[in-house]
Amino acid sequence: MVLDRLDRYIARNVLAAIVVVQVVLLGLDLVITYINDLGDVEGNYGAFDVLLYLIMRLPYRFYQYAPVGVLIGSLIGLGSMATSNELTVMRAAGRSLVRILWGVMKPVILIVAILLLIAEFVSPRTEQFANAWRLEQMQGEGTLVTERGGWQREGESVYRFGAIRADDTVLDLTRYRFDDRELVVAMYASQAVWEEDHWVLMDVDLTRFFEDRTEVEHHDRLQWQTDLTPEQLNRLLRDVDSQAPSELWAYANYLESQGQQATQPLLYFWQKMLLPLTLGSLVLIAASFVFGPLRTVAAGTRVFYGVITGLSFKYLQDLLAPASTVFGFSPVWAVLGPTLLCTVLGLYLLRRSG
């Protein structure tokens, strides 16, 4: 019973510290981003609309800041108990280091469950809605879901999409069809409209290339034969890191079926799915700072080292992401590499502390 109470006490302190850190990080991000985005005010998109847009994006930002929040929150929660000698009393009373770490891990398990639910069901939808709403306020109805275009290969054809609207209408579609690496058809359509189960191209200019001539055709309407669906195009034109794990997996399978590399969607997929291991490794690092070589330094110094460690972790993952494409190793190792490094370092420092 006493052990359970100690577990709850440790978990409550650490969870409270993590929540406070997350609120502070989100508050700072909200203020800084709000000031920066005030330059986008135009038309019906005013200063209050900027604030609403940023509030809509809070689930996504909460997910993004979670690793740093868990690391710093664990440092502060454990550090405050170390400063008041509570951890020393627990150890003197026979409380093992493993048992204390288990008390720290309990709130982290809860946070992991919440983050996985947000990543799958909440943030992809709030991000898409927030971006569409923002552009609609700025440009009027019939807004674009995204302002950037995208390229896609399907069989012997290469497509360029200008944008896709909220009603699944594709704008500025260009298609290049090749035969044994020779361009045989170039097509441009001002719009592609989804009608029940197929696409219809509008205002189509089509150029056929022959050895001795070219032929130009114009069609007001032309059916587009493709396996691409509105959902797949939305995935293509949306930011990959804001998509749900299930969407990323489906998108990666589609790219591989077309003979293309799926490194980027797989990278973000594994980042989301391996989040429990990532947060667990960061908790070990935080505990090693409190029980290890930094246990005698000031709390502010430990937090500073925690911030540096968190940033180093993120930059290492960002560095390994393109490296997985260049050197051809699996994206899962780009995620597991920093996680395993943090785990080994944390366990080594904790072992030295006894």
Phi, psi and omega per residue, in radians:
M1 nan -0.754 3.120
V2 -1.110 -0.694 3.135
L3 -1.101 -0.718 3.118
D4 -1.107 -0.684 3.118
R5 -1.134 -0.700 3.114
L6 -1.143 -0.712 3.082
D7 -1.020 -0.815 -3.141
R8 -1.131 -0.649 -3.137
Y9 -1.144 -0.807 3.114
I10 -1.093 -0.813 -3.126
A11 -1.072 -0.717 -3.125
R12 -1.130 -0.745 3.125
N13 -1.126 -0.780 -3.112
V14 -1.195 -0.768 3.140
L15 -1.080 -0.740 3.124
A16 -1.083 -0.712 3.134
A17 -1.158 -0.716 3.129
I18 -1.103 -0.768 -3.136
V19 -1.080 -0.776 3.139
V20 -1.079 -0.770 -3.136
V21 -1.104 -0.758 3.119
Q22 -1.069 -0.747 3.126
V23 -1.097 -0.739 3.134
V24 -1.127 -0.791 -3.135
L25 -1.094 -0.775 3.135
L26 -1.166 -0.658 3.106
G27 -1.116 -0.797 3.103
L28 -1.100 -0.760 3.125
D29 -1.089 -0.706 -3.134
L30 -1.113 -0.785 -3.120
V31 -1.151 -0.835 -3.088
I32 -1.134 -0.780 -3.132
T33 -1.172 -0.646 3.133
Y34 -1.085 -0.804 3.128
I35 -1.086 -0.730 -3.133
N36 -1.169 -0.657 -3.070
D37 -1.435 -0.127 3.099
L38 -1.085 -0.366 3.077
G39 -1.221 -0.233 3.132
D40 -1.569 0.006 -3.111
V41 -1.112 2.184 3.100
E42 -2.858 2.621 3.105
G43 0.986 -2.220 3.131
N44 -1.435 -0.014 -3.108
Y45 -1.659 1.649 -3.074
G46 -1.738 -3.017 -3.094
A47 -1.094 -0.692 3.112
F48 -1.171 -0.609 3.108
D49 -1.155 -0.620 3.064
V50 -1.042 -0.765 3.126
L51 -1.112 -0.750 3.115
L52 -1.072 -0.727 3.126
Y53 -1.054 -0.774 -3.129
L54 -1.193 -0.610 3.093
I55 -1.144 -0.680 3.095
M56 -1.067 -0.511 -3.087
R57 -1.548 0.040 -3.092
L58 -1.033 -0.693 3.101
P59 -1.014 -0.724 3.130
Y60 -1.151 -0.769 -3.138
R61 -1.182 -0.621 3.070
F62 -1.029 -0.775 3.118
Y63 -1.113 -0.732 -3.094
Q64 -1.121 -0.647 -3.073
Y65 -1.543 -0.067 -3.041
A66 -1.002 -0.819 -3.129
P67 -1.032 -0.801 3.123
V68 -1.158 -0.677 3.126
G69 -1.097 -0.743 3.115
V70 -1.136 -0.743 -3.133
L71 -1.095 -0.929 -3.096
I72 -1.204 -0.697 3.113
G73 -1.080 -0.719 3.090
S74 -1.130 -0.685 3.090
L75 -1.072 -0.801 -3.097
I76 -1.219 -0.760 -3.136
G77 -1.076 -0.876 3.110
L78 -1.202 -0.662 -3.124
G79 -1.103 -0.667 3.124
S80 -1.150 -0.657 3.090
M81 -1.231 -0.571 3.094
A82 -1.220 -0.679 -3.139
T83 -1.119 -0.659 3.133
S84 -1.523 0.171 3.083
N85 1.157 0.271 3.114
E86 -1.188 -0.680 3.115
L87 -1.173 -0.626 3.111
T88 -1.116 -0.738 3.115
V89 -1.114 -0.722 3.125
M90 -1.081 -0.770 3.134
R91 -1.150 -0.693 3.134
A92 -1.160 -0.499 3.139
A93 -1.448 0.073 3.084
G94 1.721 0.111 3.117
R95 -1.280 2.085 -3.098
S96 -1.311 2.765 3.117
L97 -1.121 -0.656 3.123
V98 -1.080 -0.719 -3.131
R99 -1.170 -0.653 3.085
I100 -1.133 -0.741 3.119
L101 -1.099 -0.613 3.103
W102 -1.134 -0.647 3.069
G103 -1.115 -0.594 3.106
V104 -1.277 -0.624 -3.084
M105 -1.231 -0.448 -3.075
K106 -1.014 -0.900 3.107
P107 -1.163 -0.483 3.130
V108 -1.170 -0.635 3.088
I109 -1.073 -0.731 3.092
L110 -1.086 -0.754 -3.141
I111 -1.118 -0.701 3.114
V112 -1.054 -0.778 3.140
A113 -1.073 -0.730 3.127
I114 -1.145 -0.736 -3.105
L115 -1.154 -0.682 3.127
L116 -1.158 -0.661 3.079
L117 -1.152 -0.719 3.103
I118 -1.105 -0.769 -3.098
A119 -1.120 -0.588 -3.073
E120 -1.547 -0.738 -2.947
F121 -1.981 -0.387 -2.980
V122 -1.867 -1.110 -2.983
S123 -1.091 -0.634 3.098
P124 -1.057 -0.670 -3.109
R125 -1.350 -0.706 3.118
T126 -1.175 -0.628 3.105
E127 -1.139 -0.807 -3.128
Q128 -1.134 -0.753 3.136
F129 -1.138 -0.743 -3.106
A130 -1.109 -0.765 -3.138
N131 -1.167 -0.728 3.111
A132 -1.148 -0.717 3.128
W133 -1.119 -0.736 -3.136
R134 -1.088 -0.803 -3.125
L135 -1.205 -0.567 3.098
E136 -1.160 -0.686 3.101
Q137 -1.134 -0.605 -3.083
M138 -1.446 -0.581 -2.984
Q139 -2.023 -0.167 -3.084
G140 1.668 -3.120 -3.113
E141 -1.184 2.816 -3.057
G142 1.302 0.546 -3.030
T143 -1.220 2.838 3.053
L144 -1.470 2.451 3.047
V145 -1.226 -0.549 3.140
T146 -2.464 2.648 3.124
E147 -1.644 -0.146 -3.101
R148 -1.870 2.669 3.111
G149 -1.602 -3.011 3.129
G150 -2.802 2.714 3.117
W151 -1.932 2.579 3.132
Q152 -2.625 2.406 3.076
R153 -1.853 2.419 3.086
E154 -2.486 1.874 -3.097
G155 1.093 -2.165 3.128
E156 -1.639 0.171 -3.111
S157 -1.960 2.560 3.050
V158 -2.142 2.246 -3.095
Y159 -1.978 2.585 2.911
R160 -2.173 2.226 3.140
F161 -1.910 2.255 3.102
G162 -1.233 -0.888 -3.133
A163 -2.984 2.967 3.062
I164 -2.286 2.359 -3.101
R165 -1.513 2.969 -3.135
A166 -1.115 -0.406 3.123
D167 -1.618 0.345 3.101
D168 1.158 0.446 3.035
T169 -1.625 2.158 3.128
V170 -1.535 2.368 3.132
L171 -1.942 2.539 3.041
D172 0.947 1.171 -3.139
L173 -1.715 2.228 3.090
T174 -2.143 2.356 -3.132
R175 -2.210 2.318 3.042
Y176 -2.087 2.105 3.132
R177 -1.923 2.308 -3.058
F178 -2.013 2.677 3.030
D179 -2.330 1.898 -3.076
D180 0.946 0.853 3.073
R181 1.200 0.131 3.069
E182 -1.850 2.333 -3.138
L183 -1.234 2.159 -3.120
V184 -1.996 -0.488 -3.136
V185 -2.511 2.344 2.989
A186 -2.156 2.290 -3.067
M187 -2.344 2.448 3.044
Y188 -2.258 2.324 3.080
A189 -2.262 2.370 -3.129
S190 -1.213 -0.553 3.141
Q191 -2.573 2.708 2.957
A192 -2.295 2.111 -3.044
V193 -1.918 2.338 3.111
W194 -1.508 2.087 -3.138
E195 -2.090 1.723 3.116
E196 1.101 -1.311 -3.069
D197 -2.373 0.277 3.132
H198 -2.710 2.880 3.129
W199 -1.698 2.540 3.016
V200 -2.176 2.172 3.126
L201 -1.511 2.474 -3.133
M202 -2.025 2.454 3.054
D203 0.937 1.165 -2.976
V204 -1.746 2.262 2.966
D205 -1.927 2.136 -3.036
L206 -2.173 2.252 3.140
T207 -2.095 2.170 3.087
R208 -1.819 2.367 -3.079
F209 -1.894 2.205 3.051
F210 -2.072 3.033 -3.105
E211 -1.114 -0.627 -3.043
D212 -2.022 0.020 -3.092
R213 -2.885 3.004 2.996
T214 -2.255 2.634 3.103
E215 -2.177 2.325 -3.108
V216 -1.977 2.314 3.124
E217 -2.235 2.672 3.042
H218 -2.248 2.346 3.128
H219 -2.289 2.354 3.054
D220 -1.246 -0.669 3.109
R221 -2.437 2.459 3.138
L222 -2.667 2.253 -3.140
Q223 -1.271 2.401 -3.102
W224 -1.817 1.996 3.134
Q225 -1.524 1.911 -3.113
T226 -2.758 2.740 3.056
D227 -1.584 -0.087 -3.137
L228 -1.226 2.356 3.099
T229 -1.949 2.896 3.079
P230 -0.999 -0.635 3.124
E231 -1.102 -0.752 3.138
Q232 -1.152 -0.675 3.116
L233 -1.183 -0.629 3.061
N234 -1.081 -0.708 3.093
R235 -1.122 -0.690 -3.110
L236 -1.130 -0.725 -3.022
L237 -1.618 -0.188 3.062
R238 -1.515 2.756 3.054
D239 -1.077 2.286 -3.040
V240 -1.140 -0.673 -3.038
D241 -1.225 -0.228 3.131
S242 -1.656 0.006 -3.094
Q243 -1.487 2.721 3.139
A244 -1.257 2.695 3.110
P245 -0.951 -0.723 3.132
S246 -1.120 -0.645 3.098
E247 -1.186 -0.701 3.133
L248 -1.123 -0.713 3.134
W249 -1.139 -0.754 3.126
A250 -1.140 -0.706 3.129
Y251 -1.145 -0.716 3.121
A252 -1.115 -0.731 3.110
N253 -1.109 -0.674 3.118
Y254 -1.128 -0.786 3.132
L255 -1.061 -0.749 -3.138
E256 -1.157 -0.590 3.102
S257 -1.179 -0.381 3.100
Q258 -1.663 0.149 3.125
G259 1.305 0.416 -3.124
Q260 -1.931 2.791 3.090
Q261 -1.267 2.432 3.130
A262 -2.048 0.570 -3.041
T263 -1.077 -0.817 -3.045
Q264 -1.150 -0.903 3.097
P265 -1.077 -0.625 3.110
L266 -1.178 -0.620 3.115
L267 -1.061 -0.867 -3.138
Y268 -1.198 -0.568 3.088
F269 -1.062 -0.847 -3.111
W270 -1.236 -0.526 3.049
Q271 -1.053 -0.720 -3.132
K272 -1.305 -0.729 -3.066
M273 -1.302 -0.501 3.134
L274 -1.663 0.275 3.140
L275 -1.003 -0.698 3.102
P276 -0.988 -0.748 3.118
L277 -1.167 -0.670 -3.142
T278 -1.080 -0.876 -3.122
L279 -1.164 -0.649 3.101
G280 -1.073 -0.712 3.124
S281 -1.168 -0.634 3.117
L282 -1.216 -0.585 3.063
V283 -1.142 -0.683 3.088
L284 -1.082 -0.715 3.097
I285 -1.097 -0.778 3.134
A286 -1.052 -0.783 3.139
A287 -1.121 -0.655 3.137
S288 -1.161 -0.530 3.080
F289 -1.212 -0.593 -3.103
V290 -1.405 -0.744 -3.097
F291 -1.640 -0.278 -3.042
G292 -1.659 -2.452 -3.019
P293 -1.151 -0.300 -3.115
L294 -1.720 0.193 -3.039
R295 -1.202 -0.353 -3.106
T296 -1.695 -0.056 -3.106
V297 -1.555 2.952 -3.124
A298 -1.171 2.712 -3.111
A299 -1.074 -0.675 3.133
G300 -1.066 -0.641 3.126
T301 -1.172 -0.697 3.106
R302 -1.118 -0.725 3.109
V303 -1.099 -0.705 3.119
F304 -1.055 -0.817 3.109
Y305 -1.126 -0.579 3.090
G306 -1.129 -0.732 3.102
V307 -1.099 -0.777 3.125
I308 -1.067 -0.723 3.130
T309 -1.133 -0.763 3.130
G310 -1.080 -0.759 3.112
L311 -1.156 -0.691 3.113
S312 -1.105 -0.699 3.098
F313 -1.041 -0.825 -3.116
K314 -1.133 -0.782 -3.115
Y315 -1.149 -0.593 3.110
L316 -1.164 -0.732 3.074
Q317 -1.105 -0.730 3.124
D318 -1.133 -0.549 3.128
L319 -1.306 -0.669 -3.110
L320 -1.294 -0.389 -3.123
A321 -1.052 -0.977 3.081
P322 -1.203 -0.461 3.127
A323 -1.118 -0.581 3.119
S324 -1.136 -0.518 3.088
T325 -1.332 -0.748 -3.079
V326 -1.196 -0.783 -3.042
F327 -1.694 -0.093 2.990
G328 1.370 0.325 3.074
F329 -1.608 2.828 -3.035
S330 -1.105 2.438 3.108
P331 -1.052 -0.405 -3.133
V332 -1.077 -0.529 3.124
W333 -1.330 -0.416 3.049
A334 -1.161 -0.470 3.090
V335 -1.563 -0.766 -3.079
L336 -1.247 -0.513 -3.091
G337 -0.969 -1.041 3.111
P338 -1.071 -0.623 -3.139
T339 -1.110 -0.814 3.122
L340 -1.141 -0.653 3.116
L341 -1.087 -0.793 3.108
C342 -1.109 -0.694 -3.131
T343 -1.122 -0.820 -3.135
V344 -1.114 -0.768 -3.136
L345 -1.121 -0.760 3.137
G346 -1.096 -0.793 3.125
L347 -1.130 -0.645 3.124
Y348 -1.116 -0.815 -3.131
L349 -1.163 -0.653 3.114
L350 -1.189 -0.653 3.118
R351 -1.140 -0.669 3.120
R352 -1.173 -0.516 -3.126
S353 -1.313 -0.255 3.104
G354 1.559 nan nan
